[in-house]
Amino acid sequence: MGAAIIICTIACIWFKGNKKPRAADMTLIIFAAVTLLITHDGTFIGAFFYSIAGIIGLVRQSSTGWIL
């Protein structure tokens, strides 16, 4: 639980102001995959939301055009 809060906080800081959006996306997606593997589908709902947030962050559109 503590790791999820820390990862979420770091990703939110990186997303805010476009500091490191790619790093935040990859962090969320990797964390979702790792938690699914470690807990054997025990945290499916949390991992699902983290992976959706990472995917949306990867394909979002900025004011200058598509980031992807």
N, C-alpha and C positions, 0 to 999 in steps of 0.2 A: 504494500500500500504506500509506503513511504517513497519507494523508488518512482512510482507512478506520479506522485505529486511533484517530485523534484524534476522529472522529465517534462511534465506538463508546464511547469514554471519556466524552465529553460527554453522550451519551444515557444512559449508565449512572448518571452523577452526577445527572442530572435525574430519572431514574426512582426513585432511592433516596430514600426519605422523601417521595415525592410532591411534590417541589419544583416541577417543570414537566413533568408527564407529557405534556401536549398538544404542547409544543415538542419533546420528545424523539421522540414518534411522528411528527410531521411532518418532523423532521430525518432520521429513518431512511428514511421513504418517499421523500422528495425526493432524498436521496443515492442510493438504489437506482435511481430513475428516471434520474438524471443520469449515473450510472456506466454504465448500459445504453446510453444514447444516445451517450456519449463513446467508449466502447470498442467499440461495435457488437457487442453480445452477447458480448464477450470475458470478462466477469466475471459470467456469468449466475448461477452458484451463489452467490456472495457477495451479489449484488443480491437474489436470491431470499430468502435468509435475513434480510437487512436489511428487506425489505418485509414478510415474515411477522412479524418482531418488531414493526414499526410497527403493523401491523394488529391484532395481539394486544393491543398496548398501548392502541389506540384503543377496543377493545370489552371490555376487562377490567372485572371487577366489583370495586368497593371495598367496604369494610365498611359504608358508608352507602348503597350501592345502585350501580346501573349508572353508569359515568362518561359513556358515550356519550349 
